[in-house]
Amino acid sequence: MAAQVEYQLHKAASGNQHYYWRVVSTGNNKVLATSETYWNRDDAIRAGNLVRLNSGSNADFNDHT
């Protein structure tokens, strides 16, 4: 059985407004992967969706900004 995960978009805490995505287990809320930071929100979303779709996952991609 595959792990249940959620893809999340976040804004970095720094004042530069960088964005990143991460993969989180929905069972125990453990962070499984974190991306590099992206200057643009849309770039972070595109990169996270590429990983999500190439993993064969139909998990949700939720905005936590």
C-alpha positions as CSV (number, residue, x, y, z in Angstrom):
1,M,0.0,0.0,0.0
2,A,1.4,3.4,-1.0
3,A,1.9,6.1,1.6
4,Q,-0.8,8.9,1.6
5,V,0.9,12.2,1.0
6,E,0.0,15.8,0.4
7,Y,2.1,18.3,-1.6
8,Q,2.2,21.7,0.0
9,L,3.3,25.2,-1.3
10,H,4.9,27.4,1.3
11,K,6.5,30.9,1.5
12,A,9.9,31.1,3.1
13,A,10.1,33.0,6.4
14,S,12.8,35.4,5.0
15,G,11.7,38.8,3.7
16,N,12.7,37.9,0.2
17,Q,9.4,36.1,-0.4
18,H,10.9,32.9,-1.8
19,Y,8.6,29.9,-2.3
20,Y,9.1,26.2,-1.9
21,W,7.1,23.0,-1.9
22,R,7.2,19.9,0.3
23,V,5.8,16.5,0.5
24,V,4.1,15.6,3.8
25,S,2.7,12.3,5.0
26,T,-1.0,12.7,5.8
27,G,-0.8,9.9,8.4
28,N,1.8,11.3,10.7
29,N,2.4,14.8,9.3
30,K,6.1,13.9,8.7
31,V,7.9,16.0,6.0
32,L,9.2,13.5,3.4
33,A,10.8,16.0,1.0
34,T,11.5,19.7,0.7
35,S,12.4,21.5,-2.5
36,E,14.9,24.3,-3.1
37,T,13.5,27.8,-3.0
38,Y,12.1,29.5,-6.0
39,W,11.8,33.3,-6.7
40,N,8.4,33.0,-8.3
41,R,5.4,31.3,-6.8
42,D,4.4,29.9,-10.2
43,D,7.8,28.3,-10.7
44,A,7.5,26.5,-7.3
45,I,4.0,25.3,-8.3
46,R,5.2,24.0,-11.6
47,A,8.2,22.2,-10.1
48,G,6.0,20.6,-7.4
49,N,3.5,19.5,-9.9
50,L,6.2,17.9,-12.1
51,V,7.4,15.8,-9.2
52,R,3.8,14.9,-8.1
53,L,2.7,13.9,-11.6
54,N,6.0,12.0,-12.4
55,S,5.6,10.0,-9.1
56,G,2.2,8.7,-10.3
57,S,0.6,10.3,-7.4
58,N,-2.9,11.8,-7.4
59,A,-2.2,13.6,-4.2
60,D,-3.5,17.1,-3.6
61,F,-1.3,20.1,-4.0
62,N,-2.3,22.6,-1.3
63,D,-1.4,26.3,-1.0
64,H,-0.1,27.1,2.5
65,T,1.1,30.6,1.7
